[in-house]
């Protein structure tokens, strides 16, 4: 059962946004030292903030093309609100971010289309809730959309259930949580003041040198938080995963997203 199906238009828009997002994240390793982009590195956050428009367009196209019914809209709203409410819990201290495990399980049950919409909307709603709106928000929305969509792309549930499925989700959550932190480092690392540290991005250096700087930056600044987030996701997935998966699947079966809603004429 899929609450949101990726049709041709929404799939094309998703590929476009992902391609632009990949360039937005990886430009420090793609642009040569002599390029104008490197010369205007401090302006890049505002330029790439235009991704927000594309992200909203992808979600809108996904919802409109899939003929999303009221039951799926309600499910999307409830899960996005729950994820947004979970984000301030721990405030990221030592990587305690329980919203990630909910995104993994929701994407697993409801599929990649629903997962991308849920991840991006949840991050946007949580930013409004916590006051975290800024040029980094499009990067967070795209990264969380990828994170949640990836869970929906795992092997089909009919082939994998029980403990094996739970272990797969825990492994995915661990690796994806680390990847999320690494990707988000790419969104901020190029704009670190070069005079502040020897591990900041150098627009005049070659790719191997900047790659070494980026690895050192990740190890020195975020690895502890990223590991904490990954471990927290694994622990919550193993502890609460069976109950949450059952609840989501029960709600999905009862909602019968793919069944058209009809209204009987009143008697007489």
C-alpha positions as CSV (number, residue, x, y, z in Angstrom):
1,X,0.0,0.0,0.0
2,X,1.4,3.4,-1.0
3,X,-0.1,6.7,0.1
4,X,1.8,8.7,-2.5
5,X,2.9,7.2,-5.8
6,X,5.6,8.8,-7.8
7,X,4.2,9.5,-11.3
8,X,6.2,10.7,-14.3
9,X,6.0,14.5,-13.5
10,X,6.7,14.2,-9.8
11,X,9.5,11.7,-10.5
12,X,11.1,14.1,-13.1
13,X,10.8,17.0,-10.6
14,X,12.4,14.9,-7.9
15,X,15.3,13.9,-10.1
16,X,15.8,17.6,-11.1
17,X,15.8,18.8,-7.5
18,X,18.1,16.0,-6.4
19,X,20.5,16.8,-9.2
20,X,20.5,20.6,-8.3
21,X,20.8,19.6,-4.6
22,X,23.8,17.4,-5.3
23,X,25.5,20.3,-7.1
24,X,24.6,22.6,-4.2
25,X,26.2,20.3,-1.7
26,X,29.3,19.2,-3.8
27,X,30.2,22.4,-5.5
28,X,33.4,22.9,-3.4
29,X,34.7,19.7,-5.0
30,X,33.3,20.4,-8.5
31,X,34.3,24.0,-9.0
32,X,37.9,24.6,-10.1
33,X,39.9,27.0,-7.9
34,X,39.8,29.7,-10.6
35,X,36.0,29.6,-11.0
36,X,33.8,32.6,-10.2
37,X,31.7,30.4,-7.9
38,X,34.7,29.9,-5.6
39,X,35.4,33.6,-5.7
40,X,31.8,34.3,-4.5
41,X,31.7,31.4,-1.9
42,X,30.1,33.6,0.8
43,X,27.1,34.4,-1.5
44,X,26.4,30.7,-2.2
45,X,24.0,30.1,0.7
46,X,21.6,32.7,-0.6
47,X,21.9,31.5,-4.2
48,X,21.3,27.9,-3.2
49,X,18.4,28.9,-0.9
50,X,16.4,29.0,-4.2
51,X,16.3,25.2,-3.7
52,X,13.4,25.8,-1.4
53,X,11.1,26.8,-4.3
54,X,12.0,23.6,-6.2
55,X,11.4,21.5,-3.1
56,X,8.0,22.9,-2.6
57,X,7.3,22.3,-6.3
58,X,8.3,18.7,-6.0
59,X,6.1,18.1,-3.0
60,X,3.2,19.9,-4.7
61,X,3.7,17.9,-7.9
62,X,3.9,14.6,-6.0
63,X,0.7,15.3,-4.1
64,X,-1.3,16.6,-7.0
65,X,-0.2,13.9,-9.4
66,X,-0.9,11.1,-7.0
67,X,-4.4,12.3,-6.4
68,X,-3.7,12.4,-2.7
69,X,-6.9,11.7,-0.8
70,X,-8.1,13.2,2.5
71,X,-6.9,10.1,4.5
72,X,-3.4,10.3,3.1
73,X,-3.3,14.1,3.8
74,X,-4.4,13.4,7.3
75,X,-1.7,10.8,7.7
76,X,0.9,13.1,6.3
77,X,-0.2,15.9,8.6
78,X,-0.2,13.8,11.7
79,X,3.3,12.3,11.0
80,X,4.8,15.6,10.0
81,X,3.4,17.2,13.2
82,X,4.7,14.4,15.3
83,X,8.2,14.5,13.8
84,X,8.3,18.3,14.2
85,X,7.3,18.0,17.8
86,X,10.0,15.3,18.4
87,X,12.8,17.5,16.9
88,X,13.2,19.8,19.9
89,X,13.4,16.8,22.3
90,X,17.0,16.8,23.3
91,X,17.6,19.8,21.0
92,X,20.3,17.7,19.3
93,X,22.3,17.4,22.5
94,X,24.8,14.6,22.1
95,X,22.9,13.6,19.0
96,X,19.6,12.8,20.7
97,X,17.2,13.4,17.9
98,X,14.3,11.0,18.1
99,X,12.6,12.3,14.9
100,X,15.0,10.3,12.8
101,X,13.7,6.9,13.8
102,X,10.1,8.0,13.1
103,X,11.1,9.1,9.6
104,X,12.8,5.7,8.9
105,X,9.8,3.7,10.0
106,X,7.3,6.0,8.2
107,X,9.2,5.9,4.9
108,X,9.5,2.1,5.2
109,X,5.7,1.6,5.6
110,X,4.4,4.3,3.3
111,X,6.9,4.3,0.5
112,X,9.5,6.6,-1.1
113,X,7.0,9.1,-2.5
114,X,5.3,9.6,0.8
115,X,8.7,9.5,2.5
116,X,10.2,12.4,0.5
117,X,7.1,14.5,1.1
118,X,7.0,13.7,4.8
119,X,10.7,14.3,5.3
120,X,10.8,17.7,3.6
121,X,7.5,18.9,5.2
122,X,8.5,17.7,8.7
123,X,11.8,19.6,8.5
124,X,10.1,22.7,7.3
125,X,7.4,22.5,10.0
126,X,10.0,21.9,12.7
127,X,12.0,24.9,11.5
128,X,9.0,27.1,12.0
129,X,8.4,25.5,15.4
130,X,12.0,26.0,16.6
131,X,12.8,29.3,14.8
132,X,15.4,27.5,12.6
133,X,14.5,29.3,9.4
134,X,17.5,30.4,7.3
135,X,19.5,29.7,4.2
136,X,20.3,26.3,5.6
137,X,16.7,25.2,5.6
138,X,16.5,24.1,1.9
139,X,19.5,21.8,2.5
140,X,17.9,20.3,5.6
141,X,14.6,19.7,3.8
142,X,16.3,18.0,0.8
143,X,18.5,15.9,3.1
144,X,15.6,14.8,5.2
145,X,13.6,14.1,2.1
146,X,16.4,11.8,0.8
147,X,16.8,10.2,4.3
148,X,13.1,9.3,4.6
149,X,12.7,8.3,0.9
150,X,15.7,6.0,1.2
151,X,13.8,3.9,3.8
152,X,11.0,3.5,1.4
153,X,13.4,2.1,-1.2
154,X,14.6,-0.8,1.0
155,X,13.6,-4.4,0.0
156,X,9.8,-4.9,-0.1
157,X,8.2,-5.8,3.3
158,X,6.6,-8.9,1.9
159,X,10.1,-10.4,1.5
160,X,11.5,-9.2,4.8
161,X,9.6,-9.2,8.1
162,X,10.2,-9.6,11.8
163,X,13.7,-9.4,13.4
164,X,15.4,-9.3,10.0
165,X,13.4,-6.3,8.9
166,X,14.1,-4.5,12.2
167,X,17.8,-5.1,11.9
168,X,17.8,-3.8,8.4
169,X,16.0,-0.6,9.4
170,X,18.4,-0.2,12.4
171,X,21.4,-0.5,10.0
172,X,19.9,1.9,7.5
173,X,19.1,4.4,10.3
174,X,22.6,4.2,11.6
175,X,24.3,4.7,8.2
176,X,21.7,7.3,7.0
177,X,22.0,9.3,10.2
178,X,25.8,9.5,9.7
179,X,25.3,10.4,6.0
180,X,22.8,13.1,7.0
181,X,25.3,14.8,9.3
182,X,28.1,14.5,6.7
183,X,25.9,16.0,3.9
184,X,24.8,18.9,6.2
185,X,28.4,19.6,7.0
186,X,28.9,20.2,3.3
187,X,26.2,22.9,3.5
188,X,28.1,24.9,6.1
189,X,31.8,24.0,5.8
190,X,32.5,26.1,2.7
191,X,31.4,29.2,4.5
192,X,33.6,28.8,7.6
193,X,35.9,31.8,8.0
194,X,39.2,30.7,6.5
195,X,41.2,32.7,9.0
196,X,39.5,30.8,11.9
197,X,40.8,27.4,11.2
198,X,43.2,25.3,9.1
199,X,40.3,22.9,8.3
200,X,38.1,25.4,6.6
201,X,37.4,25.4,2.8
202,X,40.1,27.0,0.7
203,X,38.8,28.1,-2.7
204,X,42.3,28.3,-4.0
205,X,43.3,24.7,-3.0
206,X,42.9,21.6,-5.2
207,X,40.2,19.0,-4.6
208,X,42.4,16.5,-2.6
209,X,43.5,19.2,-0.2
210,X,40.0,20.4,0.4
211,X,38.8,16.8,0.8
212,X,41.4,16.3,3.5
213,X,40.2,19.5,5.1
214,X,36.6,18.4,5.0
215,X,37.4,15.1,6.6
216,X,39.3,16.8,9.4
217,X,36.4,19.2,9.8
218,X,33.9,16.4,10.2
219,X,36.1,14.5,12.7
220,X,36.8,17.6,14.7
221,X,33.4,19.2,14.8
222,X,30.4,16.8,14.2
223,X,31.4,13.2,14.5
224,X,30.4,13.0,18.1
225,X,26.9,14.4,17.3
226,X,26.5,12.3,14.2
227,X,27.4,9.1,16.1
228,X,25.0,10.1,18.9
229,X,22.2,10.6,16.3
230,X,23.0,7.3,14.7
231,X,23.1,5.4,17.9
232,X,19.9,7.1,19.1
233,X,18.1,6.1,15.9
234,X,19.3,2.5,16.3
235,X,18.2,2.2,19.9
236,X,14.8,3.7,19.3
237,X,14.3,1.6,16.2
238,X,15.0,-1.6,18.0
239,X,13.1,-0.7,21.1
240,X,10.0,1.0,19.6
241,X,10.2,-0.2,16.0
242,X,7.9,-3.3,16.3
243,X,5.1,-1.3,17.9
244,X,5.4,1.7,15.6
245,X,5.5,-0.5,12.5
246,X,2.4,-2.4,13.6
247,X,0.6,0.9,14.2
248,X,1.6,2.4,10.9
249,X,0.6,-0.7,9.0
250,X,-2.7,-1.0,10.8
251,X,-3.5,2.6,10.0
252,X,-2.5,2.2,6.4
253,X,-4.7,-0.9,6.0
254,X,-7.7,0.8,7.6
255,X,-7.2,4.0,5.5
256,X,-7.1,2.0,2.3
257,X,-5.4,4.9,0.5
258,X,-5.9,3.5,-3.0
259,X,-9.6,3.0,-2.5
260,X,-11.7,5.8,-3.9
261,X,-13.9,7.6,-1.4
262,X,-17.6,7.5,-2.4
263,X,-20.6,9.0,-0.9
264,X,-24.0,7.4,-1.0
265,X,-27.0,9.4,-1.9
266,X,-29.3,10.1,1.1
267,X,-32.4,7.9,1.2
268,X,-35.5,9.1,-0.4
